[in-house]
């Protein structure tokens, strides 16, 4: 890694921390109404483990009743991971729209693009809907931007086993800047589109960001600016989530989105964690349905039992650059995974399975 790249990343992180007034709180939503990924429990475990390193608080839930104006107002961002089909009702979709119009931040991972197909506001946030993917196989992904935080530390050519997503439209039509593509000669495209959709554009979009998503328009009065959006289509397997390069890809994308400073954690806005920084404040969200620790690749509804964020998955790689350590702790019958790490000074992160 070039010293200049390291310096830019550190400067970006430092400036963001200086603007930050409290710990950003992010609702991680892993509900499914169709296909369910085996990697969901590993994703929860990994995020809970690195929370402290990045100075962010995660609240994990699969309860769509959490999507109300009141509950979402306590979060700086939402992160959708490997969802499927219609995981929110009309009330939840309306609350999510209000959240975006209030400056709330969006991050999506993998099948986050394979849900809420009838919600145009969600399309504007994620950038494009999933269409199809070839058989799981080794492919080479190519970095298009070496200065953006989510790709600053990934290889120019990154080869591993992953699903290569194709999309129903070009995310650039939603204002996206594509930061990662795929070498089309590195895999076999042995599948076809599910419909007669517009072109996804070139180069083939794999990961992107949107500085000012249309999902935030019109902004509500007193909302200072639109919350940023980041999406990556990578993240199908447990092995991918256990890879420290991928973990940095996701987390740096999230932190870039939060670092747009459109929420209360940064002293502005209508939504977010306005509590004093440096604490271990428990989220005000209280979900009645929880993320399962035993995902399956079959179609299923949302999980309904509480479990440790560590679950039964293999632990994240011991080579992780993170100094955070995750632990399971029962909190009123629910489980919290707490990570504590160093980012310049001591900061605290908390991941809660609700």
N, C-alpha and C positions, 0 to 999 in steps of 0.2 A: 504494500500500500504506500502511495506517495505521501511524503510529509505534508505537502500542501493540502492534500485531501483530508488528512487527519486534522490539520489546523483549522480548515474550513468547518469541519464537523464540530470540533470543540468550540469554535467561536459561535456557531449557530446554537449549540446547546446552552452555552453560557448566556447569550443574549436572551434566549427564551426563558431561562431560569430567573434572570434579573427582572423580566417583566411579570413573571408569575408571582401571585400573591397568596395562593393557597394550592393545595394538591388537586390537580385535575381529576375529576371523577368520571369514569366511563362505564356505561352499561353495555356489557357484552351479551349479545342475544344469539343463542344457538338453537332456537326452536326449529323444528322441522315438521312438515305436514305431508311429506312424501319420502323420497330417498334420504337415508340418514348415514352420514359418514362415520366410519370407525374412528377417525382421528379427532373427533370433537372432544372427548375426554382429555386427550393429550394436549390439545390446544388450550384447554382450561388450565391444565397443570402447568404448562410452559408459561402462560401469561401470568399466573399467580406467582411463579418463581422469579420472573424478571421485573415484576412491578416496582420493587424497591430500587432496582438499578436505574430505572427511568423516572422515578418520582411520580408515579401515577397510581390511582386507586381504581381497581376493577371490581365491578359488581356483576356476577354471572347469573343469568336467569333465562328461563324458557317460558315464562309466564306472560302471555300477551296482555294481561290486565295491568301490567306495569306501564303500558303505553297510555298514560293519561297526561294531561297538561301539568297536573300537580306533581306527579312523580318525576317526569322527565325534566321539570324545571330544576331539579337538584343535580343534574348531570351536565358536564361540559361536552361530552361526546357520546355517541352510540357506535358500537362496533358489531356488525353483523358477520357471523362466521358460519359458513357451510349450511345455510338455510335451504329450505325447499318449499315450493308452492306458496299457498296463501297463509302465512304465519301471523298475520294481523287482521283483525276485523276492521270494519269501517271506522269505528271509534278510535282504534289504535292508529290507523293510517292518518286520521285527521290530527291526532295529537302529535304524531311524528312530523307532519307538515308544519304545525305551529312551532315545534322545536327548531326546525330548520329556519323558519322565518324569524326566530328569536336569536339566531346566531349560533345554534347548536352545530357541532362538528360530526361528520360522518366518516367512518372507515369500514371498508368491506373486504372480506377475505374469501377467496375461492368461490364456493357456491352462494355467496351473498348476492351474486348476480342471477341466481336461479330461483328467485322468490318474488312475490308481490308483482306478478306480471301485468296486473290491471291497474297499477298505481303509477300514474305519470310522474308524480312528485318523487317517488322512490327511484324511478328511472333517471330523473335529473340528478339525483344524488349519487347513484352508483355509476352512472355513465352509459352503460349498455347492459342489455339482458343476455344471459347465456343462451346459446343455440344448441351446440353439440360439442362432443370431443371424441377423438379417435381412441382406440384402445390404450390403456395405461402402458407407457413405454418410456424408454430413455429418449430424451430430447435435449437440444442445446438452446438455451435462452440467451439472448444477446442484450447487453446493456446499451441503451441509447443516450443516457445522460449520466455522466460520472460525477456531477456536482450535487444533484438532488439527494437529500439525506437517505432516502430509501434505497438508492442504488449506489451511493458513494462507496460502499464497502462490499459490493458484490463483484464477481469477476466479469470481465468483458464478455466472456463466453462461459456460461454456467451450465454444465451438463449433469443431469440427474433424472431419475424416474419421476414422471409427473404427467398429469392430464393436460393436454394442450387445448385450452378453451377456444371456441369460435363463438362469435357474438351476432346478435340479430340486427345490429346497427353499428355505426362508427361512433365510438365515444367522443371523438373530436367534434362531433355535431353538438355535443353538450358542453363544449368548452374544455374538454380534457386535453392534457399534454401527455402523450404516451412516452414512458420512460424505459420500457422493456418490450422486446419483441422476441420472436423465435426464428431460428434458422430452419426454414421450411424443408431443407434437404436432410435435416437431422432425424426426422421421424417419418413414419408412414401414416398418411391421412386416410385411414381406412373406414371413414364414416362420412355421412352426408347430412346436409342441413335438414332441419325438421319442418322448414317452410320456405316460402318465397320472400325472403327478407332482403332489405337493402345491404349493400356491401359494408363490411366492417372496416374497410379502408386499409391502406398500406402505409408503413409496414404493419404487419399483423399485431394488433394490440394485445399485450399480456398484462401490463401494469401501467397505471396512470394516476395523475392527480388533477383536481379542478380547483383553481384558486377561488372562484366565486360562483358556486353552483346555482343554476336556475331554480333549484328546489327551495331556495331561500327567498324567492321573489313572490309577492312583494314583501319586503322586510316590514316587520311590525314597528310601530312608533317606539323610539328609544333603543331599538336594536342598532348597535353601532356599525355592524358589517355582517356579511354572510360568513357562516362557518365554512371552513375548507373541507374538501372531500379527497380521500385517497382510497384506491382500490387495487388489489392484486389478485389475479386469477390463480396463483400458485397456492399450494397448501392442501393437496389431496390426502397424502399419506402421513402416518405417524412418523416415519423417518424424516420427512420434510420438516415437520414441526420440531423434531429433535435436533435439527441442523442449526447451529448457531448463526450461520450466515442468513438463513431464512428468518430466524427470530429477529435479527437486526433489521432485515428488510421490512418486516411488518411493523416493528416497534418504532423505527425511525419514520416510517410513513405516518403512523398515528401521531407521533410527537410533532411532526411537521404540521399536521392538520390542527392539532391543539395550539401550536405555537403561533397560529394566525391571530391569536389574542382577541377572540370575539365573545368570550364568556367570562363568568364571574371569577374563575380561578385566576384570571389575568386582570381583575379589577374593573371589568366592563361588562355590559350586556345584561340580558334578562334571564339567562339560564346558567346553571353551573354551581360549583361548590364555592360558596362565598365564605367558608369557615377560615379561620386564621391558619396560615401555613405551618408545617412542622408537626402537625398532630396526626393521630391515628383515628380520626373521626370515623365512626361507623355510618354507612350510608343510610339515608332515611328510607330508601326503597325497601320494600318487604314483599318478596315474591312468594306465591303459594305453590309454584311448580318449579322444579329444579332441574339443573343439568345432570343428566345421567352419567355415571362413571363407566358405563358399559355400553358404548354405542354399537350400532349394527349397521351393516350396509343395506339392509332391507328397508322397504318403505315402512314408516312408522310415524306416530304422532309425537308430541312433545313428551319428554320424560317426566315422571311424576314423583321421583324419590330423591331425597338429598343424599349427597355423597361427597367425600373428600375431593378436593381439586387434584390431588395426586392420583386418585382412582386406582385402577389396576394396570395402568399403562406403564411402559418402560420409562424410566426417568429421563429428563433432558440430558444431553451430552455433558460429561464432566469437564469437557474442554471449553465450556461456555465462558465467555469473557465476563459474565455477570458475577458480581460478588453477592448477589441476593440469595437467600435461602428460604425455600417455601416450607410451610408447616401447616398441618391440618388442625383446626381447633373448633370445637363445638361451641356455637353461639346460639342459645335459645333453640336448640334442636336443629340448627342449621350449621354448616361447616364453613369456616373461613380459612383461606390460605393466605398467610401474611408473608410478605417479602420485605426485607430491610437491606438497604445497600447504600453505597456512597456515590453521589454525583457532585463532586466538588466538596460539599459539606454533607452531613448525614441527612438523608431524606427518608421518608417512610412511604411504602406502598402497601395497599391491602387488596387482596382479591377475595371476594366473598361469593360462595356458592349459595344462592338463595332459592 
